[in-house]
């Protein structure tokens, strides 16, 4: 299973997409301490709770996490 970070990076390359999924993926890319190798929901939410880049980041993360699980189980 690839990491959530690796999955999220697919949002960075989408041109003309300026939504919050892309915003969160861009932030993860630039955040040096982001847990890039993990597949743990708990570890990622703990990190985001203390380092949230914008107010809706946790709900955006939850949406992306659902997509990640669907993608990995496909």
N, C-alpha and C positions, 0 to 999 in steps of 0.2 A: 504494500500500500504506500503510495507516495504521500508526502507530507501535505498538510493543508496549505502551507506557504506556497509550495510548488503549484498546487491547484489554483490558488488565488492569483498567481502571477499571470494567468491567462487573461485576466481582466485588464492588465496594463497595456497590452498591445492593441486594444480596440480603438481605432481612430473614431473621432467624433462622438465618443461616449464619455459624458461628463457626469455620470451618476455617482452615487455614494459607494457602489461596489468598486468602481475604478479608484475612487478617492482612498478607500481603505487599502486596496492593493498597493497603490503608490506609496502610502504611508508605511506599510509593512516593508516594502523594498528599501526604504530609506532608514528605517528603524533598526539600528545595529543590534540591539539586544532582543529583538523579536525572536521567539523560539521557533526558528525556521525548520527544524528537523522533526518536530513533534506531530503526532497524530492524535494527541490527547485533547479532548474538548475542555476538560477541567483546567489543564495547564494554559490553554489559549485564553479562556474566559478570565482566569485569574490575572493574566498579564494585561488583557484589555481593560479590566476593571480599574487597574491602577495607572494605566498609561493611555487612556482613551484619547484618540486624536480629535474627535468631534462628538457632540452629544448623542447622535444616533448610532455610533459605531458598534455598540453591542447588538442592537437589533439588526443592523446590516450584517454583522458577523453571523448571527443566527440564521439569516436567510442564506448566506454563502455556505454555512456549515451543512444545511439541508441539501443544497446543490452538490456539495462535495461528497456527502454520503451516497446520494443517488448516483453520482458519477462513478464512484469507487465500486458500487454494487452492481453496476450495469454490465 
